[in-house]
Amino acid sequence: MITTERLRLRPLTEADAPWWVRLHSDEEVARYVGGYTPAQAAERLREIRRQWTERGHGLCAVEVRDTGTPIGRCGLHWWEGFQETEIGWTFARAHWGRGYATEAAGAVLAWGFDTLGLERITAMIHHGNTASRSVARRLGFTPLREDTVLGRPCTVHALDRDAFRRSRPAALRAGGDPPAPPGPARSPGGERPGGPNARRARPARGEERPTRDGVMGR
């Protein structure tokens, strides 16, 4: 589990499916990452759980420390076709404008670089997503290349470990223990559930089905 001054991040599980659907049902939230049916949410969360098991990282639910209320998601996603580890974040609209994305993503970056030993983390941001672009800039990301994800143009940003360590403020240091892989699923809102890659390797057609979490929400 990763903790910051205001937030707690824990691995997502299949029990989070109803909340996941609600999070993405807001048109503004889903503008860049799309919405989910219950079946799609269950499948995506199974994929996230597999990545936690196989790679030791994945997406997390972001909760307010004082209340345990889930307010968004943030974490790492491995793209096999690109041979890249990407960070992503999406927050409920009621919690925009409070610095939560920067706080959560900064802690995930510190965990990825310091604990997992990654050398580079990327961030795929759709054109027009100025909020996520601003967050990425504050975290130290710089544009790496232009690409197309889910049929839409995006700018792939990158941040190297050495650059992060040189520039990060103390507030971006991850606190708490490293997240453990998801255990038995329990429902959110009730009981809470407990690289290096600079090179681009474009996936062959049909080789990899991109996930909608691979592109940043707000």
C-alpha atoms as a printed R data frame, in Angstrom:
    type eleno elety resid chain resno       x       y       z
1   ATOM     1    CA   MET     A     1   0.000   0.000   0.000
2   ATOM     2    CA   ILE     A     2   1.288   3.462  -0.931
3   ATOM     3    CA   THR     A     3   0.390   6.371   1.311
4   ATOM     4    CA   THR     A     4   0.832  10.121   0.915
5   ATOM     5    CA   GLU     A     5  -0.165  13.022   3.111
6   ATOM     6    CA   ARG     A     6  -3.809  12.784   2.000
7   ATOM     7    CA   LEU     A     7  -4.144   9.574   0.004
8   ATOM     8    CA   ARG     A     8  -3.840   5.796   0.176
9   ATOM     9    CA   LEU     A     9  -3.309   3.641  -2.934
10  ATOM    10    CA   ARG     A    10  -4.137  -0.065  -2.956
11  ATOM    11    CA   PRO     A    11  -4.249  -2.646  -5.773
12  ATOM    12    CA   LEU     A    12  -7.534  -2.867  -7.625
13  ATOM    13    CA   THR     A    13  -9.473  -6.149  -7.566
14  ATOM    14    CA   GLU     A    14 -12.559  -7.546  -9.278
15  ATOM    15    CA   ALA     A    15 -14.615  -6.420  -6.273
16  ATOM    16    CA   ASP     A    16 -14.075  -2.845  -7.445
17  ATOM    17    CA   ALA     A    17 -16.136  -3.422 -10.614
18  ATOM    18    CA   PRO     A    18 -19.313  -1.538  -9.541
19  ATOM    19    CA   TRP     A    19 -17.267   1.471  -8.433
20  ATOM    20    CA   TRP     A    20 -15.168   1.288 -11.629
21  ATOM    21    CA   VAL     A    21 -18.339   1.477 -13.753
22  ATOM    22    CA   ARG     A    22 -19.601   4.469 -11.761
23  ATOM    23    CA   LEU     A    23 -16.267   6.273 -12.044
24  ATOM    24    CA   HIS     A    24 -16.281   5.986 -15.833
25  ATOM    25    CA   SER     A    25 -19.992   6.711 -16.270
26  ATOM    26    CA   ASP     A    26 -19.364  10.473 -16.072
27  ATOM    27    CA   GLU     A    27 -19.037  11.780 -19.635
28  ATOM    28    CA   GLU     A    28 -16.260  14.185 -18.690
29  ATOM    29    CA   VAL     A    29 -14.289  11.490 -16.872
30  ATOM    30    CA   ALA     A    30 -14.767   9.067 -19.775
31  ATOM    31    CA   ARG     A    31 -13.899  11.646 -22.424
32  ATOM    32    CA   TYR     A    32 -10.398  10.266 -22.954
33  ATOM    33    CA   VAL     A    33 -10.627   6.771 -21.444
34  ATOM    34    CA   GLY     A    34 -14.133   5.646 -22.357
35  ATOM    35    CA   GLY     A    35 -16.921   4.062 -20.349
36  ATOM    36    CA   TYR     A    36 -17.401   0.475 -19.168
37  ATOM    37    CA   THR     A    37 -20.225  -1.990 -18.923
38  ATOM    38    CA   PRO     A    38 -20.176  -4.277 -15.870
39  ATOM    39    CA   ALA     A    39 -18.802  -7.115 -18.008
40  ATOM    40    CA   GLN     A    40 -16.077  -4.904 -19.488
41  ATOM    41    CA   ALA     A    41 -15.142  -3.626 -16.034
42  ATOM    42    CA   ALA     A    42 -14.860  -7.170 -14.661
43  ATOM    43    CA   GLU     A    43 -12.613  -8.217 -17.546
44  ATOM    44    CA   ARG     A    44 -10.405  -5.125 -17.239
45  ATOM    45    CA   LEU     A    45  -9.997  -5.672 -13.500
46  ATOM    46    CA   ARG     A    46  -9.049  -9.301 -14.104
47  ATOM    47    CA   GLU     A    47  -6.361  -8.061 -16.490
48  ATOM    48    CA   ILE     A    48  -5.124  -5.632 -13.840
49  ATOM    49    CA   ARG     A    49  -5.011  -8.423 -11.261
50  ATOM    50    CA   ARG     A    50  -3.003 -10.602 -13.647
51  ATOM    51    CA   GLN     A    51  -0.489  -7.829 -14.173
52  ATOM    52    CA   TRP     A    52  -0.066  -7.420 -10.426
53  ATOM    53    CA   THR     A    53   0.596 -11.151 -10.178
54  ATOM    54    CA   GLU     A    54   2.927 -11.394 -13.162
55  ATOM    55    CA   ARG     A    55   4.837  -8.110 -12.973
56  ATOM    56    CA   GLY     A    56   4.404  -6.901  -9.397
57  ATOM    57    CA   HIS     A    57   2.685  -3.667 -10.374
58  ATOM    58    CA   GLY     A    58  -0.593  -2.460 -11.804
59  ATOM    59    CA   LEU     A    59  -3.358   0.055 -11.287
60  ATOM    60    CA   CYS     A    60  -4.469   1.125  -7.815
61  ATOM    61    CA   ALA     A    61  -7.617   2.534  -6.327
62  ATOM    62    CA   VAL     A    62  -6.893   5.945  -4.812
63  ATOM    63    CA   GLU     A    63  -8.649   6.546  -1.490
64  ATOM    64    CA   VAL     A    64  -8.797   9.502   0.860
65  ATOM    65    CA   ARG     A    65  -6.775   8.461   3.909
66  ATOM    66    CA   ASP     A    66  -9.088  10.022   6.476
67  ATOM    67    CA   THR     A    67 -12.305   8.442   5.166
68  ATOM    68    CA   GLY     A    68 -11.347   5.511   2.934
69  ATOM    69    CA   THR     A    69 -13.487   6.999   0.156
70  ATOM    70    CA   PRO     A    70 -12.302   5.902  -3.310
71  ATOM    71    CA   ILE     A    71 -11.871   8.970  -5.537
72  ATOM    72    CA   GLY     A    72  -9.941   7.686  -8.557
73  ATOM    73    CA   ARG     A    73  -7.329   5.342  -9.905
74  ATOM    74    CA   CYS     A    74  -3.622   5.643 -10.564
75  ATOM    75    CA   GLY     A    75  -0.810   3.209 -11.212
76  ATOM    76    CA   LEU     A    76   1.468   1.515 -13.711
77  ATOM    77    CA   HIS     A    77   0.635  -0.465 -16.845
78  ATOM    78    CA   TRP     A    78   3.055  -2.595 -18.863
79  ATOM    79    CA   TRP     A    79   2.644  -2.393 -22.650
80  ATOM    80    CA   GLU     A    80   4.093  -5.577 -24.108
81  ATOM    81    CA   GLY     A    81   4.018  -4.315 -27.674
82  ATOM    82    CA   PHE     A    82   5.828  -1.084 -26.872
83  ATOM    83    CA   GLN     A    83   8.037  -2.602 -24.169
84  ATOM    84    CA   GLU     A    84   7.151   0.358 -21.946
85  ATOM    85    CA   THR     A    85   5.806   0.883 -18.459
86  ATOM    86    CA   GLU     A    86   3.237   3.659 -18.438
87  ATOM    87    CA   ILE     A    87   1.682   5.643 -15.609
88  ATOM    88    CA   GLY     A    88  -1.971   6.631 -15.762
89  ATOM    89    CA   TRP     A    89  -4.500   8.426 -13.585
90  ATOM    90    CA   THR     A    90  -8.237   9.099 -13.640
91  ATOM    91    CA   PHE     A    91 -10.219  10.855 -10.918
92  ATOM    92    CA   ALA     A    92 -13.901  11.472 -10.266
93  ATOM    93    CA   ARG     A    93 -14.925  14.945 -11.375
94  ATOM    94    CA   ALA     A    94 -15.940  15.970  -7.844
95  ATOM    95    CA   HIS     A    95 -12.275  15.663  -6.858
96  ATOM    96    CA   TRP     A    96 -10.668  17.597  -9.727
97  ATOM    97    CA   GLY     A    97  -8.652  20.700  -8.990
98  ATOM    98    CA   ARG     A    98  -7.347  19.577  -5.595
99  ATOM    99    CA   GLY     A    99  -3.919  18.302  -6.589
100 ATOM   100    CA   TYR     A   100  -4.836  14.654  -6.058
101 ATOM   101    CA   ALA     A   101  -3.569  13.502  -9.469
102 ATOM   102    CA   THR     A   102  -0.153  15.083  -8.940
103 ATOM   103    CA   GLU     A   103   0.074  13.732  -5.390
104 ATOM   104    CA   ALA     A   104  -0.915  10.173  -6.337
105 ATOM   105    CA   ALA     A   105   1.143  10.035  -9.517
106 ATOM   106    CA   GLY     A   106   4.208  11.454  -7.776
107 ATOM   107    CA   ALA     A   107   4.031   8.684  -5.193
108 ATOM   108    CA   VAL     A   108   3.592   6.040  -7.904
109 ATOM   109    CA   LEU     A   109   6.625   7.405  -9.753
110 ATOM   110    CA   ALA     A   110   8.743   7.261  -6.590
111 ATOM   111    CA   TRP     A   111   7.600   3.673  -6.033
112 ATOM   112    CA   GLY     A   112   8.281   2.719  -9.655
113 ATOM   113    CA   PHE     A   113  11.758   4.207  -9.734
114 ATOM   114    CA   ASP     A   114  12.943   3.555  -6.170
115 ATOM   115    CA   THR     A   115  11.261   0.248  -5.319
116 ATOM   116    CA   LEU     A   116  10.715  -1.426  -8.689
117 ATOM   117    CA   GLY     A   117  13.938  -0.102 -10.189
118 ATOM   118    CA   LEU     A   118  12.400   1.107 -13.457
119 ATOM   119    CA   GLU     A   119  14.621   3.310 -15.579
120 ATOM   120    CA   ARG     A   120  11.908   5.036 -17.615
121 ATOM   121    CA   ILE     A   121   8.171   5.558 -17.226
122 ATOM   122    CA   THR     A   122   5.981   6.897 -20.013
123 ATOM   123    CA   ALA     A   123   2.668   8.749 -20.058
124 ATOM   124    CA   MET     A   124   0.305   8.635 -23.053
125 ATOM   125    CA   ILE     A   125  -1.839  11.759 -23.203
126 ATOM   126    CA   HIS     A   126  -4.489  12.374 -25.858
127 ATOM   127    CA   HIS     A   127  -4.378  15.637 -27.720
128 ATOM   128    CA   GLY     A   128  -6.617  18.170 -26.011
129 ATOM   129    CA   ASN     A   129  -6.232  16.680 -22.536
130 ATOM   130    CA   THR     A   130  -4.681  19.829 -21.120
131 ATOM   131    CA   ALA     A   131  -5.291  18.856 -17.485
132 ATOM   132    CA   SER     A   132  -3.270  15.645 -17.726
133 ATOM   133    CA   ARG     A   133  -0.612  17.395 -19.772
134 ATOM   134    CA   SER     A   134  -0.222  19.949 -16.977
135 ATOM   135    CA   VAL     A   135   0.066  17.211 -14.359
136 ATOM   136    CA   ALA     A   136   2.702  15.416 -16.440
137 ATOM   137    CA   ARG     A   137   4.690  18.625 -16.846
138 ATOM   138    CA   ARG     A   138   4.616  19.289 -13.103
139 ATOM   139    CA   LEU     A   139   5.942  15.777 -12.516
140 ATOM   140    CA   GLY     A   140   8.855  16.345 -14.893
141 ATOM   141    CA   PHE     A   141   7.670  14.499 -18.013
142 ATOM   142    CA   THR     A   142   8.756  15.731 -21.438
143 ATOM   143    CA   PRO     A   143   7.362  14.781 -24.885
144 ATOM   144    CA   LEU     A   144   8.979  11.694 -26.404
145 ATOM   145    CA   ARG     A   145   6.983  10.987 -29.588
146 ATOM   146    CA   GLU     A   146   3.636  11.308 -31.303
147 ATOM   147    CA   ASP     A   147   1.540   8.153 -31.582
148 ATOM   148    CA   THR     A   148  -1.976   6.846 -32.090
149 ATOM   149    CA   VAL     A   149  -3.732   4.988 -29.292
150 ATOM   150    CA   LEU     A   150  -7.264   3.614 -29.535
151 ATOM   151    CA   GLY     A   151  -7.573   5.306 -32.903
152 ATOM   152    CA   ARG     A   152  -6.828   8.771 -31.546
153 ATOM   153    CA   PRO     A   153  -3.637  10.833 -31.686
154 ATOM   154    CA   CYS     A   154  -1.681  11.216 -28.485
155 ATOM   155    CA   THR     A   155   1.650  12.503 -27.285
156 ATOM   156    CA   VAL     A   156   3.782   9.972 -25.445
157 ATOM   157    CA   HIS     A   157   5.718  11.673 -22.659
158 ATOM   158    CA   ALA     A   158   8.651  10.139 -20.793
159 ATOM   159    CA   LEU     A   159  10.456  10.556 -17.491
160 ATOM   160    CA   ASP     A   160  13.776   8.880 -16.699
161 ATOM   161    CA   ARG     A   161  14.750   7.761 -13.213
162 ATOM   162    CA   ASP     A   162  17.808  10.000 -12.936
163 ATOM   163    CA   ALA     A   163  15.849  13.077 -14.020
164 ATOM   164    CA   PHE     A   164  13.124  12.286 -11.497
165 ATOM   165    CA   ARG     A   165  15.596  11.867  -8.663
166 ATOM   166    CA   ARG     A   166  17.321  15.135  -9.514
167 ATOM   167    CA   SER     A   167  14.183  17.211  -9.702
168 ATOM   168    CA   ARG     A   168  11.564  15.708  -7.405
169 ATOM   169    CA   PRO     A   169  10.597  17.606  -4.272
170 ATOM   170    CA   ALA     A   170  10.498  15.751  -0.979
171 ATOM   171    CA   ALA     A   171   6.688  15.765  -1.177
172 ATOM   172    CA   LEU     A   172   6.859  13.312  -4.080
173 ATOM   173    CA   ARG     A   173   8.682  10.628  -2.127
174 ATOM   174    CA   ALA     A   174   6.469   7.580  -1.716
175 ATOM   175    CA   GLY     A   175   5.492   6.704   1.811
176 ATOM   176    CA   GLY     A   176   4.172   3.537   3.362
177 ATOM   177    CA   ASP     A   177   4.881  -0.021   2.314
178 ATOM   178    CA   PRO     A   178   5.058  -1.189  -1.312
179 ATOM   179    CA   PRO     A   179   1.662  -2.426  -2.523
180 ATOM   180    CA   ALA     A   180   1.126  -6.146  -2.137
181 ATOM   181    CA   PRO     A   181  -0.481  -8.089  -4.987
182 ATOM   182    CA   PRO     A   182  -4.270  -8.194  -4.589
183 ATOM   183    CA   GLY     A   183  -5.556 -10.725  -2.110
184 ATOM   184    CA   PRO     A   184  -9.095 -12.063  -1.789
185 ATOM   185    CA   ALA     A   185 -11.449  -9.476  -3.241
186 ATOM   186    CA   ARG     A   186 -13.645  -7.476  -0.929
187 ATOM   187    CA   SER     A   187 -16.076  -4.788  -1.888
188 ATOM   188    CA   PRO     A   188 -15.028  -1.115  -1.806
189 ATOM   189    CA   GLY     A   189 -17.159   1.103   0.361
190 ATOM   190    CA   GLY     A   190 -17.643  -1.770   2.801
191 ATOM   191    CA   GLU     A   191 -14.544  -3.654   3.839
192 ATOM   192    CA   ARG     A   192 -11.584  -2.311   1.877
193 ATOM   193    CA   PRO     A   193  -9.427  -4.694  -0.082
194 ATOM   194    CA   GLY     A   194  -6.603  -4.980   1.788
195 ATOM   195    CA   GLY     A   195  11.993  -1.576 -17.479
196 ATOM   196    CA   PRO     A   196  13.643   0.277 -18.603
197 ATOM   197    CA   ASN     A   197  12.289   1.047 -22.016
198 ATOM   198    CA   ALA     A   198  13.179   3.921 -24.219
199 ATOM   199    CA   ARG     A   199  12.768   2.045 -27.447
200 ATOM   200    CA   ARG     A   200   9.589   1.982 -29.343
201 ATOM   201    CA   ALA     A   201   8.430  -1.367 -30.646
202 ATOM   202    CA   ARG     A   202   5.109  -0.796 -32.377
203 ATOM   203    CA   PRO     A   203   2.870  -3.819 -31.935
204 ATOM   204    CA   ALA     A   204   1.948  -5.729 -35.057
205 ATOM   205    CA   ARG     A   205  -1.707  -5.578 -36.000
206 ATOM   206    CA   GLY     A   206  -3.636  -7.865 -33.718
207 ATOM   207    CA   GLU     A   207  -0.635  -8.473 -31.477
208 ATOM   208    CA   GLU     A   208  -1.915  -6.483 -28.530
209 ATOM   209    CA   ARG     A   209  -5.322  -5.123 -27.713
210 ATOM   210    CA   PRO     A   210  -4.784  -1.698 -26.125
211 ATOM   211    CA   THR     A   211  -6.582  -1.086 -22.858
212 ATOM   212    CA   ARG     A   212  -8.480   2.095 -22.262
213 ATOM   213    CA   ASP     A   213  -6.494   2.714 -19.109
214 ATOM   214    CA   GLY     A   214  -3.359   3.171 -21.151
215 ATOM   215    CA   VAL     A   215  -4.344   6.754 -21.931
216 ATOM   216    CA   MET     A   216  -4.558   9.241 -19.142
217 ATOM   217    CA   GLY     A   217  -7.729  10.590 -17.768
218 ATOM   218    CA   ARG     A   218  -7.727  13.513 -15.447
